[in-house]
Amino acid sequence: MNILSQLFGSHGKTVESKDEVVEEQREMIEGVEHLPETIVRDVMVPRTDTVCVEDISPIDEILETLVDSGHSRIPVYSGTIDNIVGILYAKDVLAALVKKRPLEVKSLMRLPYFVPETKRIDTLLKEFKRRHVHIAIAVDEYGGTAGIISLEDIIEEIVGEIQDEFDEEADQVVPIGKNRWSCDARIHLEDLNDAIGAELPYEEYDSLAGYVFDLFERIPSKGEQVTVGDLQFTVEEMEGHRLTKICIEKLDMSQEGSPFTPIHVS
Protein backbone atom coordinates (compact mmCIF):
# COMPACT_ATOMS: atom_id res chain seq x y z
CA MET A 1 0.00 0.00 0.00
CA ASN A 2 1.51 3.37 -0.95
CA ILE A 3 1.77 6.34 1.37
CA LEU A 4 -1.18 8.19 -0.18
CA SER A 5 -3.46 5.22 0.38
CA GLN A 6 -2.28 5.02 3.97
CA LEU A 7 -2.95 8.71 4.51
CA PHE A 8 -6.31 8.91 2.85
CA GLY A 9 -7.71 5.39 3.13
CA SER A 10 -11.01 5.09 1.30
CA HIS A 11 -10.26 8.05 -0.94
CA GLY A 12 -7.79 5.84 -2.77
CA LYS A 13 -10.54 3.39 -3.82
CA THR A 14 -11.82 3.26 -7.37
CA VAL A 15 -14.77 5.56 -7.97
CA GLU A 16 -17.65 3.84 -9.75
CA SER A 17 -19.00 6.96 -11.41
CA LYS A 18 -17.41 10.38 -11.67
CA ASP A 19 -20.84 11.95 -11.29
CA GLU A 20 -21.10 10.42 -7.83
CA VAL A 21 -18.01 12.21 -6.57
CA VAL A 22 -18.72 15.44 -4.72
CA GLU A 23 -16.63 18.49 -5.56
CA GLU A 24 -14.38 18.18 -2.50
CA GLN A 25 -13.59 14.56 -3.28
CA ARG A 26 -12.92 15.39 -6.92
CA GLU A 27 -10.48 18.13 -5.96
CA MET A 28 -8.75 15.77 -3.54
CA ILE A 29 -8.31 13.10 -6.20
CA GLU A 30 -6.99 15.68 -8.66
CA GLY A 31 -4.57 16.87 -5.99
CA VAL A 32 -3.24 13.35 -5.54
CA GLU A 33 -2.90 12.90 -9.30
CA HIS A 34 -0.85 16.10 -9.59
CA LEU A 35 1.57 15.23 -6.77
CA PRO A 36 4.22 13.62 -9.02
CA GLU A 37 4.49 16.81 -11.09
CA THR A 38 4.56 19.18 -8.10
CA ILE A 39 7.85 20.25 -6.53
CA VAL A 40 8.71 21.81 -3.18
CA ARG A 41 9.06 25.29 -4.68
CA ASP A 42 5.41 25.18 -5.78
CA VAL A 43 3.96 24.74 -2.29
CA MET A 44 6.61 25.92 0.19
CA VAL A 45 6.33 29.04 2.33
CA PRO A 46 8.86 31.40 0.68
CA ARG A 47 11.69 32.85 2.77
CA THR A 48 10.05 36.30 2.74
CA ASP A 49 7.07 34.82 4.62
CA THR A 50 9.06 32.48 6.85
CA VAL A 51 8.91 33.10 10.60
CA CYS A 52 12.32 32.39 12.16
CA VAL A 53 14.18 33.15 15.37
CA GLU A 54 17.89 33.75 15.90
CA ASP A 55 19.79 31.40 18.17
CA ILE A 56 20.98 34.30 20.33
CA SER A 57 17.55 35.93 20.70
CA PRO A 58 16.29 36.49 24.27
CA ILE A 59 13.96 33.70 25.36
CA ASP A 60 11.13 36.18 26.00
CA GLU A 61 11.36 37.32 22.39
CA ILE A 62 11.30 33.73 21.16
CA LEU A 63 8.28 32.88 23.30
CA GLU A 64 6.49 35.94 21.93
CA THR A 65 7.28 34.85 18.36
CA LEU A 66 5.91 31.36 19.02
CA VAL A 67 2.70 32.76 20.49
CA ASP A 68 2.17 35.46 17.85
CA SER A 69 2.87 33.19 14.89
CA GLY A 70 0.77 30.28 16.12
CA HIS A 71 3.30 27.89 14.58
CA SER A 72 4.20 24.67 16.35
CA ARG A 73 7.67 24.56 14.75
CA ILE A 74 9.97 27.49 13.96
CA PRO A 75 13.37 27.47 12.21
CA VAL A 76 16.33 28.80 14.17
CA TYR A 77 19.13 30.61 12.33
CA SER A 78 22.59 31.82 13.28
CA GLY A 79 23.66 35.16 11.86
CA THR A 80 21.59 34.94 8.69
CA ILE A 81 18.46 33.14 7.53
CA ASP A 82 20.67 31.33 5.02
CA ASN A 83 22.27 29.55 7.97
CA ILE A 84 19.46 27.55 9.55
CA VAL A 85 20.88 25.61 12.50
CA GLY A 86 17.82 24.02 14.04
CA ILE A 87 14.06 23.72 14.44
CA LEU A 88 12.40 24.84 17.67
CA TYR A 89 9.29 22.88 18.64
CA ALA A 90 6.68 24.66 20.74
CA LYS A 91 5.97 21.42 22.62
CA ASP A 92 9.64 21.17 23.65
CA VAL A 93 9.54 24.73 24.97
CA LEU A 94 6.32 23.98 26.85
CA ALA A 95 7.81 20.82 28.35
CA ALA A 96 10.85 22.78 29.53
CA LEU A 97 8.59 25.39 31.11
CA VAL A 98 6.47 22.79 32.90
CA LYS A 99 9.52 20.90 34.18
CA LYS A 100 11.27 24.18 35.02
CA ARG A 101 14.31 23.31 32.95
CA PRO A 102 16.61 26.04 31.55
CA LEU A 103 15.15 27.63 28.42
CA GLU A 104 18.19 27.56 26.16
CA VAL A 105 17.40 27.62 22.46
CA LYS A 106 20.51 25.71 21.40
CA SER A 107 19.74 22.85 23.77
CA LEU A 108 16.02 22.74 22.92
CA MET A 109 16.18 22.95 19.13
CA ARG A 110 16.26 19.85 16.95
CA LEU A 111 18.38 19.19 13.88
CA PRO A 112 16.97 20.72 10.68
CA TYR A 113 16.16 18.62 7.62
CA PHE A 114 17.22 20.21 4.32
CA VAL A 115 15.75 19.45 0.90
CA PRO A 116 16.30 21.00 -2.54
CA GLU A 117 13.46 23.24 -3.66
CA THR A 118 13.23 21.12 -6.82
CA LYS A 119 12.40 17.88 -4.96
CA ARG A 120 9.08 16.28 -5.87
CA ILE A 121 6.62 16.51 -3.01
CA ASP A 122 5.39 12.94 -3.41
CA THR A 123 8.97 11.84 -2.68
CA LEU A 124 9.23 14.29 0.22
CA LEU A 125 5.98 12.97 1.67
CA LYS A 126 7.52 9.50 1.87
CA GLU A 127 10.68 10.91 3.45
CA PHE A 128 8.65 12.79 6.05
CA LYS A 129 7.01 9.52 7.03
CA ARG A 130 10.27 7.56 7.08
CA ARG A 131 12.15 10.19 9.09
CA HIS A 132 9.22 11.01 11.40
CA VAL A 133 9.54 14.75 10.70
CA HIS A 134 6.92 17.28 9.69
CA ILE A 135 9.01 20.19 8.43
CA ALA A 136 11.96 20.75 6.10
CA ILE A 137 14.11 23.69 5.02
CA ALA A 138 14.03 24.19 1.24
CA VAL A 139 17.33 25.33 -0.25
CA ASP A 140 18.02 26.88 -3.63
CA GLU A 141 20.73 25.96 -6.12
CA TYR A 142 23.26 28.11 -4.23
CA GLY A 143 22.55 26.51 -0.87
CA GLY A 144 20.62 29.49 0.46
CA THR A 145 17.29 29.23 2.24
CA ALA A 146 14.47 29.33 -0.30
CA GLY A 147 11.67 28.69 2.20
CA ILE A 148 10.17 26.03 4.44
CA ILE A 149 7.77 23.22 3.68
CA SER A 150 5.70 21.26 6.17
CA LEU A 151 3.57 18.15 6.07
CA GLU A 152 0.56 20.45 6.32
CA ASP A 153 1.62 22.28 3.15
CA ILE A 154 1.67 18.99 1.24
CA ILE A 155 -1.65 17.80 2.66
CA GLU A 156 -3.22 21.16 1.76
CA GLU A 157 -1.98 20.67 -1.80
CA ILE A 158 -4.10 17.51 -1.88
CA VAL A 159 -7.20 18.36 0.15
CA GLY A 160 -7.25 22.16 0.08
CA GLU A 161 -6.41 24.67 2.79
CA ILE A 162 -6.66 23.37 6.35
CA GLN A 163 -8.06 25.75 8.96
CA ASP A 164 -7.38 24.90 12.59
CA GLU A 165 -8.55 26.55 15.78
CA PHE A 166 -5.62 28.96 15.68
CA ASP A 167 -6.08 30.12 12.08
CA GLU A 168 -7.90 33.36 11.48
CA GLU A 169 -10.09 32.96 8.46
CA ALA A 170 -10.28 36.20 6.53
CA ASP A 171 -11.46 37.17 3.08
CA GLN A 172 -8.59 37.80 0.69
CA VAL A 173 -10.61 40.37 -1.23
CA VAL A 174 -12.74 42.85 0.73
CA PRO A 175 -14.90 45.47 -1.06
CA ILE A 176 -14.25 48.93 0.42
CA GLY A 177 -16.27 51.05 -1.98
CA LYS A 178 -17.53 51.19 -5.53
CA ASN A 179 -14.98 49.35 -7.70
CA ARG A 180 -12.46 49.36 -4.81
CA TRP A 181 -11.07 46.35 -2.96
CA SER A 182 -8.59 45.73 -0.16
CA CYS A 183 -6.65 42.60 -1.11
CA ASP A 184 -4.35 40.17 0.65
CA ALA A 185 -1.10 40.47 -1.30
CA ARG A 186 -0.68 36.67 -1.21
CA ILE A 187 -3.81 36.02 -3.29
CA HIS A 188 -3.28 34.17 -6.54
CA LEU A 189 -3.97 36.33 -9.59
CA GLU A 190 -6.40 33.79 -11.02
CA ASP A 191 -8.51 34.00 -7.84
CA LEU A 192 -8.23 37.79 -7.89
CA ASN A 193 -9.42 37.89 -11.50
CA ASP A 194 -12.49 35.86 -10.53
CA ALA A 195 -13.19 38.11 -7.54
CA ILE A 196 -13.01 41.51 -9.25
CA GLY A 197 -13.58 40.64 -12.90
CA ALA A 198 -10.06 41.50 -14.04
CA GLU A 199 -7.75 39.89 -16.59
CA LEU A 200 -4.38 39.98 -14.87
CA PRO A 201 -1.64 37.64 -16.22
CA TYR A 202 -2.09 34.83 -13.71
CA GLU A 203 0.07 32.38 -15.67
CA GLU A 204 3.12 34.64 -15.27
CA TYR A 205 2.86 35.44 -11.55
CA ASP A 206 2.13 33.38 -8.43
CA SER A 207 0.64 36.20 -6.38
CA LEU A 208 -0.61 39.78 -6.40
CA ALA A 209 2.49 40.81 -4.43
CA GLY A 210 4.82 39.39 -7.08
CA TYR A 211 2.89 41.12 -9.84
CA VAL A 212 2.93 44.52 -8.11
CA PHE A 213 6.62 44.21 -7.25
CA ASP A 214 7.31 43.61 -10.93
CA LEU A 215 5.30 46.68 -11.91
CA PHE A 216 7.31 48.94 -9.62
CA GLU A 217 10.62 47.24 -10.55
CA ARG A 218 11.80 48.05 -7.01
CA ILE A 219 10.63 47.75 -3.41
CA PRO A 220 7.76 50.26 -3.09
CA SER A 221 6.75 52.20 0.01
CA LYS A 222 3.39 52.28 1.77
CA GLY A 223 0.99 54.58 -0.07
CA GLU A 224 2.74 54.36 -3.45
CA GLN A 225 0.58 53.69 -6.47
CA VAL A 226 0.94 52.17 -9.90
CA THR A 227 -1.75 52.29 -12.57
CA VAL A 228 -2.13 49.59 -15.21
CA GLY A 229 -4.86 50.10 -17.78
CA ASP A 230 -8.03 50.68 -15.77
CA LEU A 231 -6.65 49.31 -12.49
CA GLN A 232 -4.85 51.36 -9.85
CA PHE A 233 -2.80 49.47 -7.25
CA THR A 234 -1.97 51.19 -3.96
CA VAL A 235 0.42 49.69 -1.40
CA GLU A 236 -1.81 49.56 1.67
CA GLU A 237 0.28 47.61 4.19
CA MET A 238 3.84 46.27 4.39
CA GLU A 239 5.89 44.19 6.82
CA GLY A 240 9.51 45.09 6.28
CA HIS A 241 10.09 44.78 2.54
CA ARG A 242 7.12 42.43 2.11
CA LEU A 243 3.81 43.57 0.63
CA THR A 244 0.91 42.34 2.78
CA LYS A 245 -2.12 44.31 1.62
CA ILE A 246 -2.87 46.11 -1.63
CA CYS A 247 -5.81 48.33 -2.50
CA ILE A 248 -7.13 47.95 -6.04
CA GLU A 249 -9.41 50.49 -7.67
CA LYS A 250 -11.04 50.06 -11.06
CA LEU A 251 -10.89 53.43 -12.78
CA ASP A 252 -13.13 54.91 -15.46
CA MET A 253 -13.10 52.49 -18.38
CA SER A 254 -12.70 55.37 -20.82
CA GLN A 255 -9.16 56.19 -19.66
CA GLU A 256 -6.34 55.18 -21.97
CA GLY A 257 -3.79 52.46 -21.41
CA SER A 258 -3.25 48.84 -22.38
CA PRO A 259 -4.36 46.13 -19.91
CA PHE A 260 -0.89 45.11 -18.75
CA THR A 261 1.30 48.16 -19.42
CA PRO A 262 1.97 50.55 -16.52
CA ILE A 263 0.91 54.07 -17.46
CA HIS A 264 1.63 55.83 -14.17
CA VAL A 265 3.70 55.27 -11.06
CA SER A 266 3.53 57.61 -8.09
N, C-alpha and C positions, 0 to 999 in steps of 0.2 A: 504494500500500500504506500503510495507516495505521500509526501508531506502535506500537499494540499488536501488530499482526501482525509488525512488525519485531522487537519485543522477544521475542515468544514463538513465532515461526515456526509450526511444525506445529500448535501448540495452537489456532491461529486457523482451522484447516480444519474443514469440516463433519463432524460426527460421524454415522456411519451409524445407529447405534442407541444410545440412551441407556443401555441395559443394558450396553453394552460399555465404558462409561467408568468407570474406577476412581474411587474416592472423591476422591483428590487432584486428579485432572483435573476432576472435576465441580465441586469447590470453586473451582478456578482459573477455570473458565469463568463460574461465578456471580460471582466477584470482578470479572471483566472486565465483565460485564453491569451490575453495580452502580456502576461507576466514574462514569458521568454524573450519578448522584444523590448522590455522595459529595463532601463539601467538605473543605477543609484542616482545619477545626476538628475533624472527625471522626477524623482519623488523626494529627494533629500530636503532638509531645511538648509538653505544657503547660509554661508558664513555670516552674511550681513544680518541675518535674523537669528543667529545662534546665540543662546544665553550661556555665557561661560563665567567662571570665576578664576582669579589668579591665585596661585598657590601660596602667595604671601599676604593675601587679603585678610583683614581682621575677621575673626569668626562671626562677629555680630553682622558684618556686611554680607558674609556668605549666607548666614541664616535668613537675612532679609531677602536676598536674591532667591533663595529656595522658596520662600513663602510667596513672594510677589509673582514669580514665574509660574508657580503651580506645577513645575516639572518634578518628576521623581528621580531623575538622573541628570546631572549637569557636568559637562566637561570642565576639567581643570587645566589651565595653561601656565607656563612659566616664561615670563618675559614677553611673549607674543603669542597670539592665537594660532600661529603656525607651529607652535611647539606645545602640543597637547600632551600632558604628562599623566593624566589620570581621569577617572570618572568618579564623581561624588554622588553616592546614593543617599537620598533623603532618609531612607529607613536605617542606614548605618549611623547617620547623624542622630536620629531619634533614639536609637539604641544606646548610643554613647551618652546622650542626655539623661535617659532613664537610669542608666547604670552609673551615672556620675563619673564617667571616664573623661580624660583630657580630650578636648575638642581640637585636635590637630589635623589639619587638612591632609597633610602628607601621609599620615598614618591611617586615615580613614578612607582615602580614595583607593579605587581599584584600578588595575591595569587597563589602559584603553585598547580597543580593538580597531585596527586601521584597515580600510578597504579602498581600492581605487574607485573613483567616481564612475568609471566605465563598467564596473561589475554588474552582471545581470542580477536583478533582484530575486529571481526564482532560486538562483544559486546561493545568494546571501541568506535567503529564508532558511535553506537547509543548514547553512553554517551557523546561523543563530541558534537553531535547535540543537545542533551537535555540540556547540560550545556553551550552551546555557547562558547566552547573553541576549540582551534586548536592544542594544545600542552600539553603533559603530561610528568612527570618525572617517568621513570620506576625504580622500586626498586627491589633488590634481596631479597632472603629469610632472610637475616640478617638486612634488612632495609637500606642498603647502596645504593648509586646511581648506577644503572646498565647502564643507558643510557637515551636518550630522544626519544620520538616518537611524530610525528606530523600528522595532517590530511593528509598532502602531502605524507608522508611515506606510509600511508594506501592506498591512491589513486594510488600511483605508484605501489603498490603491485598488483593492479587490472589492470591498464591500461598501465603499463610500466613507465620507467623513464620520468619525466616531466622536460623539459628544459625551463627556463624562460629567460628574457632578461639579467638577471644578472649572469646566469650560463655560465661558460666557458666550452665549449664542447671540450674534448681532447680525443685522442685515448688512451686506457688503455695499449695497446701493440704497441710499436714503434720500427721497425727494425733499428738497428744502425750498421749493418755490416753483414757479412755472418754468419748465425746461431747465431746471437746475437740480443737481444731485451732489450729495457728499458721498464719496466712494472710498472704500478700503483700497489702498494702493496695491494690495496683493491680489486683487480680483483678476481672474483670467479675462483677456480681452473678448473672447468668444461669449462669456457670460455677461460681460458688460454690454456688448452689442445687443444681446437679447433683452437686457434690462432697459436700455434707453433708446433702442432703435437706431443704433449707429452702425457704421461699417468700418471699424478699425481693423488693421491688418493682424488678425489674431494668429495667423500661421507664422508670423515673423517674430512675435514677442510672447513671452510666457505670462507677463503681468502688465497691469496698467503702470506700475512704477517703472518697469524696464522701458516701456514705450515713452513715457514722459522724460525719463533721463536721456533717452536718445534724441528727443526733440530739442532739449536744451543743449546737448553736447557738452555738458558740464554738470557739476553738482549745484542745483538751484538753491535758493533760500526761501524761507516761508514767505508767502504772499506774492511770489513771482508768478507771472502768467506766460502762457504760450498759446497762441491761437492757430488752429489747423482747420482750414475750411470753415465750417459753421460751428465748430466746437472750440470753446475756450477752456483751458486747463489751468487751474490755480492751485499752487502748492498750499494746502490747508494746514497740514501738520507734518512734523519731521521728528525723528529720534536720531540725533547725531547727524550722519550723512544719509540716513535712510528715510525715504519717503514713506509715510504711513497713511496719510489721508489726502485726497485730491478732490477739489470741487470742479465739477464739469458743468458748463452752461452751454446750451444750444442757442446760438445767436440767430438773428434774422436770416432766413434762408436766401434772401436776395443779395447778401454780401458776397463779394468775390473771393475766390481762392479755391484751389483744388482740394479734394478730400484729404490727402495725406501729405500736403506740402505746407510747412509752417509759413504763415504770412506775417506773424508779429510775435516778438518776444519782448516782455517788459518785466 
